[in-house]
Amino acid sequence: MRKQIWAAAFCLAFSALACKGVRDAGSGDGTEAKGARRSEYRLLEGTALELTAVRIQGEEPDSPGEGGTLYIVGGIHGDEKAGWMAGELLKYMEISAGTLYIVSPANRYGAGKDQRNTKEDRDLNRNFPGDPDGCDAERIAWAIYSDIRDKKPDLALDLHEARPGGENRDALGNSVICQSPGGIGDLVLEILTKSAEGDMCSGAFTLYGSPPPGSINRIVTDELGIPVMTVETFREDDLEIRVKNHLEIARLAMRYCGLLGD
């Protein structure tokens, strides 16, 4: 399964434009520290659902007031390739301060099979906060929820893709979703303004509220008091464009959290 995921990621995500996108997200202004440190740890270790979480620390991660903490989750829905491919690319990001956590793809089985749901056909994004003794989706959700609770990030990013509208489905397009913009209003406004003016991403992003019950966005915001922003990129755009949009928004979020310099 892991080989299938990585084969897909390297064949598609590491195309010329996507690679340029991650370089742009991590270079160009001399702010990233060459001394940034990368390490890994496991969620659900030793089980069939095991996930690898990546921790990236800036040059001075323990210095008081140096940077914040950003937690990124990609691929909660396995068939939303741009989200988890962007997550894979961001695992090699360098930051100047603070700490960056990345879990991607969160739905490892779904990513390998190019399907939305888990192996037990559950929607992971309707099963938060989860249950350590529940179905596969509940166990994955609980592991991620518990890790976010323990790491106490300043912001969590949840990377998704939006399908065209249809019966019983909203047309979200390129958008950001917040249960509450409290604490991150300036970041949301900057994304909306810059994307509308053509200064970032492939087109204008729209803001939506009210994420669904059981979603990582609603539960982490309401129960942990940690702001979450879901990023949706529009599936009718080319994959490389969708990945690049995710990378540009992630870069802006890193600056907002103090992981990158001005």
N, C-alpha and C positions, 0 to 999 in steps of 0.2 A: 504493500500500500504506500509506504513512504517513497519507494522508488517511482511509483506512478505519479505521485504529487510532484516530486522534484523534476521528473522528466517534463511534465507539463509546464512547470514554472520556468525551466531553463529554455524550453523551446519557444515559449510565448512571451513571458514577462521580460526576459533578457534580450529582447530585440533592440535595435539601435535606438529607437525613440525612448523606450522605457529606461534603458541604461542612461541615456542623456538626462532623463527626468530625475533619476536618483542622484546623478552627479550635480545637477542644478539644485536639488534639494539639500545637498550637503557641501556645496562649494560655491566659489565665485566671489566671496567677500572676505575670506581669510578668518572667519569667526570660529571654524571648527577646530577643536584641539587634536593635535596628532597623538596626544597622550590618552585619548579616550580609551576606556577599557570595556571589553565585551565578555560576558559570561552567560552560562545557561543553567537552568534548573528545571525540574520536572513537575508537572501537575498530573495527578492520577498515576503516579509512578508505579511501574511493574504491572499495569493492567493493559488490556487491549485498547483502552481509551487514552493512553498516555499522551500528553502534550508537552512539547518543549517550549519553555518560555525563555526569552532572551532579555538580558539586562545590559544596558549600555550606560556607562557612567562617564561623566565629563572629567576633565583634567583634575579638578579639585572638588570631588563629590562630597567631601566631608566638611568643606569650609562653610561656616555660618553664612547664611544669606546667599550662597552661590547656587543659583538655579533652582528650579522646581522639579516636579515629577509628572511625567506624562505616561499614560498607560494606553496602548493601542491594541485593539482586537480586530483581526481581519478574518473573513471567511466563516462567520457564524452560519451563513447559508453557503453550502459547499459549491453550488453552481454559480455563485457570484464571484467570478474569477478575478476581476479587477481588484476587489477588496483584499483577497488573501495574497495575490501576487504583489500588490503594493506593500503588504506586510512583510513578505519575504525579502523584498528589496530593502526595506527600511531596517532590517536586521543588521545591515552593514553600514548604517549611518554613523557618522562621527559627530559628537556634540561637544560644546565647550564647557558646559556646566550642568549640574543637576543629574537626573536619572531618567532614562527612557526604558519602559518595559513593552515588550511586544509578544503577543500570542497569536500565531497565524500559521496555518489555517486552524481556527478553533474547532470547526467540524471537519476533522481530518478524513474521516470516511467519506463524507459527502464531497469533499474536494477531489478525492481520488476517483470517485465514481461520477463526477460532474452532476451531482444531484443536490437538491436544496436541503433535504432532511438527513437525519442520522441513519445509521444502519437499521435501527428499529422503527424507521419512518416517522420520527418525531421532529417537530420544528423546534430547534434549539432556542430560537428567539421568542418562544412562548413558554419557556420552562424555567425562567429565572424567578427566584433565587436558586432554585434547584433543590436536590435532596441527595445526600451522599449515599443513600441506599435505594434510590429510585431507578427509573429506566435510564438508558444511556444518555439521553438529552438532559435529564435532571442531574445526573452525576457530573457531566461536563459543565453544565451551568453552575452547579455548586462549587466546583473547583475554581472556575474563573471568578465567580462572585467572591469567594473566600480570599482569593489572591488579591483582588482589587481592595477588598476591605482591609487586608493586612498591609498592603503597600501604601494606602492612603494618598493616591495621586491628586494633584490639583485639578486634573481633567482626564477623562477617558474618551478616546475616539473609537467609534464603532464603524468599520468600513464595510459598505454594502454596495449593491447595484439595484437600479430600479428598472422594471420591465415597462413596456408601453402599457397604457391604461386598457382596461377591458372589463368584462363582467365581474363584479365583486372585487375589483382591484383598482386602486387609485393610480393616476398617472403622476408619479412623484417627480420624474425627470431628474435633472441635476438639482440636488437639494440638500439642505441640512435640517436635521430634526432635533429638537430639544424639548424635553419634558418641562424644563424651566430654564430660561436663559440667564437666571440669576448667577452672578459671578463671572459669566463669560459673554456678557452682552457686547462688550467692545470687540471681542474676537468674531462673534457672529456678524456684527455690523461690518467689520472689515472684509470678511469673506463676501458678503452680499454686495458691498460697494465695489470692491476691486474686480470681482467677476463680472459685474454689470458694466463696468467701464473698460473691460478688456485688458486689465492689468494682470490677471491670473486666470488660470483654467481656460477651457475651450468655449465657455459661454456663461451666461448669468445663472447663478444659483438662487433658489427660492427657499424661504424659511417655512417650516411646518412645525406644529406642536403636537401634543397628544400621541406619543408613541404607544404601540399596542400593549395591553396588559401582558405581563410575563416577559416583556422584552428587557434586554440588558439596560437599555436607556431608561425606561420608566422605573425599574426596580432599584438600580444603583443610585439613581437620583433621589428617589423617594425614601428608600430605606437607609442608605449610607450618607446621604447629603453630599455626594460627590457629583459635580456636573458632568454630564455625558452629552456628547454631540455625535449623532449618527450622520454619516456622509453617504449620500446616494449618488452614484454616477449613472448616467442614462445608457442603457444597454444598446440602443440603436447607434451610438457612437462606436468608432473602432476601439478595439481592446486597448491599444497603445494609448489612445487619448484618455480613456477611462482611468487607466493606471496612472498616467501623468497627472490627471486632475486630483486623484487621491494624494499623490506625492506632494503636490503644491500646497494642498490644504494641510497636510501633516507638517510640512515645513513651517507654515504660518503658525500652527498650534505650538510647535517647538519654540518659536520665537516668543510667543505669548507666555509660555511657561518658563521662559528664561534659560532654555537649553542652548540657544544660539544667540550670538551677539547681534547687535544692531547692524 
